[in-house]
Amino acid sequence: VTNSDTTLETSRLVLRPPRLDDAPSYALGIGEYAVARWLTAVPWPYTLAMARDWLSRSATRRPHEAIFIVELPGRGVIGSVSLVKELGFWIARPYWGRGFGTEAAEALIAWHFSTTDADGIGSSAHADNHVSLRVQEKLGFTPIGRELRFARSAQRDVEHVVTRLTRADWGARP
Ligand SMILES: CC(C)(COP(=O)(O)OP(=O)(O)OC[C@H]1O[C@@H](n2cnc3c(N)ncnc32)[C@H](O)[C@@H]1OP(=O)(O)O)[C@@H](O)C(=O)NCCC(=O)NCCS
């Protein structure tokens, strides 16, 4: 299952496939260092060309991998949530702290578990990314280890907490 034709709606958000014309708002959101610094695979400075390249490639994903644009109706693109090896997410800085990150990730996870037979989802965060680790905790993820990974934006090895959400833990959520 890919998300090339899937749109997910939550109470406040729409998660939909990326389009090339998302590139300017995508680059604006992820290009802010306060966002990019935590995203291990994302280079910084982040250019419009990088956004166009990423968004055009993200239309052709293999099964079990998905990239959604997070749209706040009336406001446009406010972030992205993805499952490419691991769950990843970012929300543009003006929209932090309103539950949007958790709400978007929840929708992707629910869709993933309902359309695949995967028994779990992995994620991770810089060990000092307390907000992401809190979001992951709210989603039911558990830390399973620590490792050094090279962070492109920071250009150095950064200690990461590696986490996992099992289908059983997801199902057991209140
Ligand atoms: C991580 C991110 C997506 C969170 O988005 P968001 O919409 O602000 O998240 P939510 O509002 O759903 O939840 C944030 C939680 O962190 C908590 N929080 C905020 N600041 C915190 C801090 N300094 N320490 C611990 N928890 C904190 C909030 O209180 C909230 O938890 P609560 O619901 O229990 O109160 C957003 O901050 C972001 O894009 N950051 C940069 C990119 C990033 O780190 N992505 C994840 C990479 S692993």
The ligand as a Tripos MOL2 file, in Angstrom:
@<TRIPOS>MOLECULE
LIG
   48    50     1     0     0
SMALL
NO_CHARGES

@<TRIPOS>ATOM
      1 C1          8.2270   17.6960   17.3500 C.3       1 LIG1
      2 C2          7.1240   18.5650   16.7670 C.3       1 LIG1
      3 C3          6.6020   17.9570   15.4730 C.3       1 LIG1
      4 C4          5.9870   18.6140   17.7950 C.3       1 LIG1
      5 O1          4.8740   19.2510   17.1960 O.3       1 LIG1
      6 P1          3.7480   19.9190   18.0870 P.3       1 LIG1
      7 O2          2.5640   20.0580   17.2280 O.co2     1 LIG1
      8 O3          4.2750   21.1390   18.7530 O.co2     1 LIG1
      9 O4          3.5320   18.7420   19.1850 O.3       1 LIG1
     10 P2          2.2830   18.5560   20.1550 P.3       1 LIG1
     11 O5          1.6700   19.8810   20.4420 O.co2     1 LIG1
     12 O6          1.4080   17.4880   19.5560 O.co2     1 LIG1
     13 O7          2.9680   17.9280   21.4610 O.3       1 LIG1
     14 C5          4.0860   18.5400   22.0520 C.3       1 LIG1
     15 C6          4.2710   17.9720   23.4410 C.3       1 LIG1
     16 O8          5.5840   18.3090   23.9110 O.3       1 LIG1
     17 C7          5.4520   18.9700   25.1500 C.3       1 LIG1
     18 N1          6.5820   19.8710   25.3070 N.ar      1 LIG1
     19 C8          6.7410   21.1140   24.8210 C.ar      1 LIG1
     20 N2          7.9480   21.5920   25.1600 N.ar      1 LIG1
     21 C9          8.5650   20.6280   25.8970 C.ar      1 LIG1
     22 C10         9.8320   20.5170   26.5280 C.ar      1 LIG1
     23 N3         10.7260   21.4880   26.4600 N.pl3     1 LIG1
     24 N4         10.1260   19.3630   27.1740 N.ar      1 LIG1
     25 C11         9.2490   18.3420   27.2210 C.ar      1 LIG1
     26 N5          8.0210   18.3950   26.6360 N.ar      1 LIG1
     27 C12         7.6940   19.5220   25.9710 C.ar      1 LIG1
     28 C13         4.1210   19.6590   25.0620 C.3       1 LIG1
     29 O9          3.6730   20.0450   26.3460 O.3       1 LIG1
     30 C14         3.2840   18.5530   24.4370 C.3       1 LIG1
     31 O10         2.9840   17.5200   25.3510 O.3       1 LIG1
     32 P3          1.5740   17.5050   26.1760 P.3       1 LIG1
     33 O11         0.4890   17.2940   25.1610 O.co2     1 LIG1
     34 O12         1.7340   16.3740   27.1240 O.co2     1 LIG1
     35 O13         1.4370   18.8510   26.8550 O.co2     1 LIG1
     36 C15         7.5930   20.0170   16.5060 C.3       1 LIG1
     37 O14         8.0460   20.5660   17.7060 O.3       1 LIG1
     38 C16         8.7040   20.0650   15.4810 C.2       1 LIG1
     39 O15         8.4600   20.0720   14.2930 O.2       1 LIG1
     40 N6          9.9600   20.1070   15.9640 N.am      1 LIG1
     41 C17        11.1220   20.1580   15.0630 C.3       1 LIG1
     42 C18        11.2890   18.8920   14.2550 C.3       1 LIG1
     43 C19        11.3330   17.6550   15.1400 C.2       1 LIG1
     44 O16        11.8830   17.6550   16.2120 O.2       1 LIG1
     45 N7         10.7530   16.5530   14.6140 N.am      1 LIG1
     46 C20        10.8280   15.2700   15.2480 C.3       1 LIG1
     47 C21        12.1360   14.6530   14.8790 C.3       1 LIG1
     48 S1         12.4090   13.0950   15.7250 S.3       1 LIG1
@<TRIPOS>BOND
     1     1     2 1
     2     2     3 1
     3     2     4 1
     4     2    36 1
     5     4     5 1
     6     5     6 1
     7     6     7 2
     8     6     8 1
     9     6     9 1
    10     9    10 1
    11    10    11 2
    12    10    12 1
    13    10    13 1
    14    13    14 1
    15    14    15 1
    16    15    16 1
    17    15    30 1
    18    16    17 1
    19    17    18 1
    20    17    28 1
    21    18    19 ar
    22    18    27 ar
    23    19    20 ar
    24    20    21 ar
    25    21    22 ar
    26    21    27 ar
    27    22    23 1
    28    22    24 ar
    29    24    25 ar
    30    25    26 ar
    31    26    27 ar
    32    28    29 1
    33    28    30 1
    34    30    31 1
    35    31    32 1
    36    32    33 2
    37    32    34 1
    38    32    35 1
    39    36    37 1
    40    36    38 1
    41    38    39 2
    42    38    40 1
    43    40    41 1
    44    41    42 1
    45    42    43 1
    46    43    44 2
    47    43    45 1
    48    45    46 1
    49    46    47 1
    50    47    48 1
@<TRIPOS>SUBSTRUCTURE
     1 LIG1         1 GROUP 0 **** ****
